[in-house]
């Protein structure tokens, strides 16, 4: 036997009797690397400090009566205690660098490290938005190049780069639609939103002051075109449609939808969060779309999750381009043969962009996201971006066809899915639900898929493998999903108490939502609050 194999773990012999893991106890409460990490308040205490500080001299207060009246109560820890605490917590996180992230409608793909390296180059990472324009020519040229790529990929003549997230981009597009309608003296008050659209769409329309009306889906999971046409009228400002939609399906009637909305005097907004499925394959401008946001943190692989950062540029048709927000980067030949880049802002907008509805943000957008996205685009090229969509769709259909025999796939017979596969819980027995399968998936070492969305499917499970996962990784995930699904179909009672191998067991999510305790309290106070 090779010395290299000594000490390596081997597969467990089926003849060895292993005690119930739940019955095993340790002094620390830890189970090897699965650490039972206490709260930071339970590690340190406010009456001690990790450093020695001299007594502060008495000085006159300059806070004008706003001095703190009592101790802040933060526990004192040494540097090593603090670093270890947060490092141990980080090891309990699931991340894209740990494994496949199956969240549907989120495109949680691998982020190439090259993107991060370029984003940290001086001149991109350390500039200030108020620097003189002549000192940031490289950054402005990068924004301009990215904008040109986005226009080419979508077939749209204009783009607003400043929106900082998908929902922010939605608002940008709807405000442009409102401005265009008001400019022609046509104040309309209704936005139509299909059932298969993203949940932010109706919220955005309502936030912009519109009434929102639903359009039903047909049996194939697409927009009911007849219902849409029947509702169009002089009060309809437009439609907000997600394509590919949240059922993971492409809308084959998209051109017919756009033509019908335009004939009725409305405009078409497309939620481009799922652009990853069609980038390089379909130009939304060719489908009659007037405005569409693009999640750079989804399609072009910049970091995603944890509340940001994000970026949601919006492309516009010729009808809406004059109403796009400020600022935007413009290229001129002021320096002879060398191009010069400057920002068109309020001071100069009247010359050639006087119909803009205004600004979305104080400055110019997310420089780090722009840098990462352009790096990704240039790394792939036009042919590589086309392959991104093809591989994403291939992987999703592989998941769909590999699991449709154990999980109900309500739209599997309506044709191939796009970037994500949709399942329901209709085959589960013994009162088991989608939530139980998701908790069982945690025991398998995976973050659960998107659950209970879209609402058009009961107990929905939305899985998006993305294009960055290998066949081996997807096969392993499929095996885990199949195993848990078979248990749910058989009514396995143990799923009702899953997860069993996570740092924390199942929480009472209803109680946590209705009676959240969000600040540290001493144990006796905590007990009283929980009653």
ChimeraX attribute file (.defattr): number of C-alpha atoms within 10 A of each C-alpha:
attribute: neighborCount
match mode: 1-to-1
recipient: residues
	/A:1	5
	/A:2	5
	/A:3	6
	/A:4	7
	/A:5	9
	/A:6	8
	/A:7	7
	/A:8	7
	/A:9	7
	/A:10	7
	/A:11	6
	/A:12	9
	/A:13	8
	/A:14	7
	/A:15	6
	/A:16	7
	/A:17	8
	/A:18	9
	/A:19	8
	/A:20	7
	/A:21	10
	/A:22	8
	/A:23	6
	/A:24	9
	/A:25	10
	/A:26	8
	/A:27	6
	/A:28	9
	/A:29	12
	/A:30	13
	/A:31	15
	/A:32	8
	/A:33	10
	/A:34	15
	/A:35	16
	/A:36	16
	/A:37	18
	/A:38	10
	/A:39	11
	/A:40	17
	/A:41	16
	/A:42	10
	/A:43	14
	/A:44	18
	/A:45	14
	/A:46	13
	/A:47	10
	/A:48	13
	/A:49	14
	/A:50	14
	/A:51	10
	/A:52	7
	/A:53	7
	/A:54	6
	/A:55	6
	/A:56	6
	/A:57	6
	/A:58	6
	/A:59	6
	/A:60	6
	/A:61	9
	/A:62	8
	/A:63	8
	/A:64	6
	/A:65	8
	/A:66	8
	/A:67	9
	/A:68	8
	/A:69	7
	/A:70	6
	/A:71	8
	/A:72	8
	/A:73	11
	/A:74	15
	/A:75	16
	/A:76	19
	/A:77	20
	/A:78	12
	/A:79	11
	/A:80	9
	/A:81	15
	/A:82	15
	/A:83	12
	/A:84	11
	/A:85	17
	/A:86	12
	/A:87	11
	/A:88	15
	/A:89	15
	/A:90	11
	/A:91	13
	/A:92	16
	/A:93	9
	/A:94	15
	/A:95	16
	/A:96	15
	/A:97	10
	/A:98	11
	/A:99	15
	/A:100	25
	/A:101	25
	/A:102	26
	/A:103	20
	/A:104	27
	/A:105	26
	/A:106	23
	/A:107	30
	/A:108	26
	/A:109	25
	/A:110	20
	/A:111	20
	/A:112	16
	/A:113	10
	/A:114	12
	/A:115	21
	/A:116	17
	/A:117	12
	/A:118	16
	/A:119	22
	/A:120	14
	/A:121	11
	/A:122	9
	/A:123	14
	/A:124	19
	/A:125	14
	/A:126	11
	/A:127	13
	/A:128	10
	/A:129	13
	/A:130	8
	/A:131	9
	/A:132	9
	/A:133	15
	/A:134	11
	/A:135	11
	/A:136	18
	/A:137	16
	/A:138	15
	/A:139	19
	/A:140	24
	/A:141	18
	/A:142	18
	/A:143	24
	/A:144	20
	/A:145	15
	/A:146	20
	/A:147	23
	/A:148	15
	/A:149	16
	/A:150	23
	/A:151	20
	/A:152	16
	/A:153	19
	/A:154	26
	/A:155	19
	/A:156	25
	/A:157	17
	/A:158	23
	/A:159	22
	/A:160	25
	/A:161	29
	/A:162	26
	/A:163	28
	/A:164	22
	/A:165	22
	/A:166	25
	/A:167	22
	/A:168	21
	/A:169	29
	/A:170	30
	/A:171	24
	/A:172	29
	/A:173	32
	/A:174	28
	/A:175	23
	/A:176	26
	/A:177	26
	/A:178	24
	/A:179	21
	/A:180	23
	/A:181	18
	/A:182	12
	/A:183	12
	/A:184	8
	/A:185	9
	/A:186	16
	/A:187	16
	/A:188	19
	/A:189	16
	/A:190	22
	/A:191	27
	/A:192	24
	/A:193	25
	/A:194	22
	/A:195	26
	/A:196	27
	/A:197	25
	/A:198	24
	/A:199	16
	/A:200	15
	/A:201	26
	/A:202	22
	/A:203	15
	/A:204	22
	/A:205	23
	/A:206	15
	/A:207	12
	/A:208	15
	/A:209	14
	/A:210	20
	/A:211	16
	/A:212	20
	/A:213	16
	/A:214	17
	/A:215	21
	/A:216	19
	/A:217	18
	/A:218	13
	/A:219	11
	/A:220	15
	/A:221	22
	/A:222	26
	/A:223	26
	/A:224	18
	/A:225	17
	/A:226	12
	/A:227	14
	/A:228	20
	/A:229	15
	/A:230	8
	/A:231	14
	/A:232	22
	/A:233	16
	/A:234	14
	/A:235	16
	/A:236	23
	/A:237	27
	/A:238	27
	/A:239	28
	/A:240	26
	/A:241	26
	/A:242	29
	/A:243	27
	/A:244	29
	/A:245	28
	/A:246	28
	/A:247	33
	/A:248	30
	/A:249	25
	/A:250	22
	/A:251	16
	/A:252	13
	/A:253	14
	/A:254	21
	/A:255	15
	/A:256	14
	/A:257	24
	/A:258	21
	/A:259	18
	/A:260	17
	/A:261	22
	/A:262	18
	/A:263	12
	/A:264	17
	/A:265	18
	/A:266	24
	/A:267	28
	/A:268	27
	/A:269	25
	/A:270	26
	/A:271	28
	/A:272	29
	/A:273	27
	/A:274	27
	/A:275	28
	/A:276	31
	/A:277	33
	/A:278	27
	/A:279	23
	/A:280	21
	/A:281	19
	/A:282	16
	/A:283	18
	/A:284	25
	/A:285	21
	/A:286	12
	/A:287	19
	/A:288	22
	/A:289	26
	/A:290	25
	/A:291	33
	/A:292	33
	/A:293	30
	/A:294	28
	/A:295	30
	/A:296	26
	/A:297	28
	/A:298	27
	/A:299	27
	/A:300	25
	/A:301	23
	/A:302	28
	/A:303	22
	/A:304	21
	/A:305	11
	/A:306	6
	/A:307	6
	/A:308	11
	/A:309	15
	/A:310	23
	/A:311	30
	/A:312	29
	/A:313	28
	/A:314	32
	/A:315	31
	/A:316	28
	/A:317	23
	/A:318	13
	/A:319	14
	/A:320	23
	/A:321	22
	/A:322	19
	/A:323	23
	/A:324	29
	/A:325	26
	/A:326	24
	/A:327	24
	/A:328	22
	/A:329	20
	/A:330	15
	/A:331	13
	/A:332	12
	/A:333	10
	/A:334	10
	/A:335	8
	/A:336	8
	/A:337	8
	/A:338	9
	/A:339	13
	/A:340	18
	/A:341	22
	/A:342	18
	/A:343	16
	/A:344	17
	/A:345	17
	/A:346	15
	/A:347	7
	/A:348	11
	/A:349	17
	/A:350	12
	/A:351	9
	/A:352	10
	/A:353	18
	/A:354	13
	/A:355	18
	/A:356	22
	/A:357	19
	/A:358	18
	/A:359	17
	/A:360	21
	/A:361	14
	/A:362	10
	/A:363	13
	/A:364	21
	/A:365	24
	/A:366	19
	/A:367	21
	/A:368	19
	/A:369	24
	/A:370	28
	/A:371	24
	/A:372	26
	/A:373	23
	/A:374	24
	/A:375	24
	/A:376	21
	/A:377	18
	/A:378	13
	/A:379	14
	/A:380	14
	/A:381	13
	/A:382	17
	/A:383	10
	/A:384	16
	/A:385	23
	/A:386	18
	/A:387	19
	/A:388	24
	/A:389	23
	/A:390	20
	/A:391	19
	/A:392	24
	/A:393	26
	/A:394	21
	/A:395	23
	/A:396	26
	/A:397	22
	/A:398	19
	/A:399	22
	/A:400	23
	/A:401	13
	/A:402	15
	/A:403	19
	/A:404	16
	/A:405	10
	/A:406	18
	/A:407	23
	/A:408	19
	/A:409	21
	/A:410	19
	/A:411	20
	/A:412	17
	/A:413	9
	/A:414	12
	/A:415	11
	/A:416	19
	/A:417	23
	/A:418	26
	/A:419	34
	/A:420	32
	/A:421	32
	/A:422	29
	/A:423	26
	/A:424	20
	/A:425	23
	/A:426	18
	/A:427	16
	/A:428	23
	/A:429	15
	/A:430	12
	/A:431	11
	/A:432	21
	/A:433	20
	/A:434	22
	/A:435	19
	/A:436	23
	/A:437	27
	/A:438	24
	/A:439	23
	/A:440	28
	/A:441	23
	/A:442	18
	/A:443	17
	/A:444	19
	/A:445	16
	/A:446	21
	/A:447	20
	/A:448	22
	/A:449	21
	/A:450	19
	/A:451	21
	/A:452	18
	/A:453	20
	/A:454	24
	/A:455	15
	/A:456	15
	/A:457	20
	/A:458	16
	/A:459	18
	/A:460	26
	/A:461	28
	/A:462	25
	/A:463	26
	/A:464	29
	/A:465	31
	/A:466	32
	/A:467	23
	/A:468	18
	/A:469	18
	/A:470	12
	/A:471	11
	/A:472	9
	/A:473	14
	/A:474	19
	/A:475	15
	/A:476	12
	/A:477	22
	/A:478	17
	/A:479	15
	/A:480	18
	/A:481	23
	/A:482	18
	/A:483	16
	/A:484	23
	/A:485	25
	/A:486	16
	/A:487	19
	/A:488	28
	/A:489	17
	/A:490	14
	/A:491	18
	/A:492	18
	/A:493	15
	/A:494	13
	/A:495	22
	/A:496	19
	/A:497	13
	/A:498	20
	/A:499	22
	/A:500	17
	/A:501	16
	/A:502	16
	/A:503	15
	/A:504	12
	/A:505	12
	/A:506	14
	/A:507	10
	/A:508	8
	/A:509	10
	/A:510	9
	/A:511	10
	/A:512	11
	/A:513	9
	/A:514	8
	/A:515	12
	/A:516	12
	/A:517	12
	/A:518	7
	/A:519	6
	/A:520	13
	/A:521	12
	/A:522	9
	/A:523	9
	/A:524	8
	/A:525	10
	/A:526	13
	/A:527	10
	/A:528	8
	/A:529	12
	/A:530	10
	/A:531	6
